Amino acid sequence: MYHIIINPTSKSGKGLTIWKSLEPVLKDRKVSYQAYLSTHIGHVTQLTAEITSQISAGGKPVNLILLGGDGTLNEALQGISDFDMVNVGYIPTGSSNDLARALKLSRDPVELLTQILDGTHSRMLDLGILTYESDTQVVSRLHKRLEHSSRYFIVSSGIGFDAAVCEEALSSSIKDTLNRFKLGKLTYLGIALKQLITAKAVACDICLDGGQTIHIPKFLFSAFMIHPYEGGGFCFCPQADNGDGLLDLCVVGNLPKLLILIALPTAFWGKHYMFPRINHYTASSVRVKTSIPLWVHTDGEVYLKSDQISISCLKRRLHFLI
């Protein structure tokens, strides 16, 4: 039995069309399934919680397939209470698809569904968990409140510049227009340039595994990566390994804005570390404190600003169907 949650508005409204092309595959193969359409922000989390709550003691794991973008998958993670009892399949139909890029998933939804149905075992992937240790009540444009003080993520989280870009992009009407022409990356790049120009000087302390503390007087952002890519293809951490139990950090600060403008495009190819004061670290847990509250994201989903967060990596926690 497969439970399939579809975000019909993903891929600029083509999510439902893609689902209709997949349903005949399930029927031809006589696969038992139940489909659910999400209707609003947070609905995927609710649906996932309802589906996975049906697990009984000693029962079989639930097979869950998500059809949507990285944000849809992120929502689903928040609804899972026991990751040992859930197998997750993913058919990417979003604009960024950074997880699919990192895992080299097929771009053909029919082929990918077939691979999931034919799979005889699951792949174990790391999960991240971010906790807001201070809640400023400054909520993003798409959300009314933060439901929980902690959020899981599968691709990356971040604080500062990259999260501010995500917050604006999520509510941008230009994004949907550019996605129709397969130019979604330009949304992030354009907003990134705008955010960079208006960014204020912020001090930041980053503590790695409870030991080394990195002080950055003029902090721009830090990305905490499980996979190499975020933001629609920025390869911020080329070395990231999704099963090593470690977060890969890309930390940027103390750079002139003109130099950042030059360095940013090179991140598409993972070449940005050749610039001074763009640094890479690894840690299983991180604590971050900033002098003023900044936007925070998990898999590109932005809820609120915070000036103190903690992030940890849960080694090989997610059963991923492939």
C-alpha positions, 0 to 999 in steps of 0.5 A: 500500500502506498500513500501518495501526497500531491502538491497540485500547485508545484511546478507552476501549477503542473503538479496535478497534470504530472500526477494524472500521468502517473496514476495510470502506471499504478493502475496498470501495475495493480498497485494498492494506493491512496492519493491525497491533494494538499490545499494549503500551507501546512496541509502536507504536514497534517496529511502526513501526521494522519497517515503515519498515525495509523501505524500500530505497534509491531506493524509494517512501515508506511510507504509514503510518496511525495509529489512536489518540491523540496518544500513539500518534502520538508512539510512532510518531515514535520508530520513524521513522529517515528522515522523508523516506521516510514519509507519515503519516496520523492518525485520532484516537481518543484522549481529548485529540486536540489535534493533530486539534483544531489541524488541524481534522480531521474527527471522523468516522473514516470521512470522515477515512480517505476524505480520507486515501485521496483525498489527492494530496499530503502536508502538511508539518508541523514536528517537535520534538525534545527531548533529556534532557541529564541523566537522573535515573533517576526514571522515570514510573509507566508506563515502566521506562526511557528507551530513547533520550536524545532524543524527537520530538514533534508537538504539544508538550513541556513541563517542570514542572507540565503534565508532572506533570499528564500523568504522573498522568493517564496512570495514572489510572483516573478518566480512563477512566471520565470518557472514557466520558461524554465528560468526559475534560477534567475528569481533567486539570483535577482533577489540575491543581488537585491538582498546583498545590496541592502544587507546590514552589518551583523556580528555572529558567533558559530560554535562547532560541536560545543568546542571551537567558536568562530567569531565573524564581525561582519556576518553575511550567512551560513548554510548548514548542508546535508547535500551539496546544493541549495537555492536552485543549484548553488553548490555551496558544499561540494563535499557534503555527504548525505550519510556521514552524520555531519553538517557541512557549513559554508560560512561567509562574512567580512567580505566587501559587497563587490567581492561577494557579487563576483563570488556568488555566481561561482557557487553554481560550480562550487568554486567560491572557496577560492575567495578569502573569508568564504570558509568550509567547516564540518560538525555534527552539531552547531550553535549560532548567535547573531547580534540581531535577529535574522531570517532562518530557513529549513529546505528553503522554507522560512518561518521567522527571524531568530538570533539564536539557533542550534542545528544537529545532524541525525545520521542515516535517519530517513528511509528513502525509497529509490 
